[in-house]
Amino acid sequence: MLSEQPTLGTRGMIACAHYLATQAGVHILTQGGNAIDAAIAANAVMTVVYPSTCSAMEVAALPRV
């Protein structure tokens, strides 16, 4: 079940299966966070709203730059 509510940002982009996770990522970006910060925040929300599709450890698999 996907939630389809538009969430808009002006200086970055994030896409998630649930609008609350997207809003969390956009909020982090607008507060000066980077893409990794936004991914961690979005993943934390996804763990709450869709626990069967995500876990807190999945962000750890992001490549190091």
C-alpha positions in Angstrom: 0.0 0.0 0.0 1.6 3.2 -1.2 0.7 6.6 0.1 0.4 9.2 -2.7 0.6 12.6 -1.2 2.9 15.1 -2.9 5.9 16.3 -0.9 7.9 19.0 -2.5 11.4 20.3 -2.0 13.4 23.1 -3.7 17.0 22.1 -3.4 17.1 18.3 -3.2 15.1 15.2 -3.9 14.1 12.1 -2.0 11.6 9.4 -2.8 10.1 6.8 -0.5 7.1 4.5 -0.5 5.4 6.5 2.3 4.9 10.3 2.3 5.9 10.6 6.0 9.3 9.1 5.2 9.7 11.5 2.3 8.7 14.5 4.5 11.3 13.4 7.0 14.0 13.3 4.4 13.0 16.6 2.9 13.0 18.2 6.4 16.6 17.0 7.0 17.7 18.4 3.6 16.0 21.8 4.3 17.7 22.0 7.7 21.1 21.7 6.0 21.6 17.9 6.2 23.2 15.9 3.4 21.9 12.9 1.4 23.1 10.4 4.0 21.4 12.3 6.8 18.2 12.3 4.8 18.5 8.6 4.0 18.9 7.7 7.6 15.9 9.8 8.7 13.7 8.4 5.9 14.7 4.9 6.7 13.9 5.4 10.4 10.4 6.6 9.5 10.0 3.6 7.1 11.0 1.3 9.9 8.0 2.6 11.8 5.4 2.9 9.1 6.3 -0.2 7.0 8.3 -2.4 9.4 8.1 -5.4 7.1 9.8 -3.7 4.2 12.7 -2.0 5.9 15.0 -2.3 8.9 17.3 0.1 10.7 20.4 -1.7 9.4 19.7 -1.2 5.7 21.2 2.3 5.6 24.6 0.7 6.7 24.9 -0.8 3.2 25.3 2.7 1.6 28.7 3.0 -0.2 31.3 5.1 1.4 32.5 8.1 -0.7 
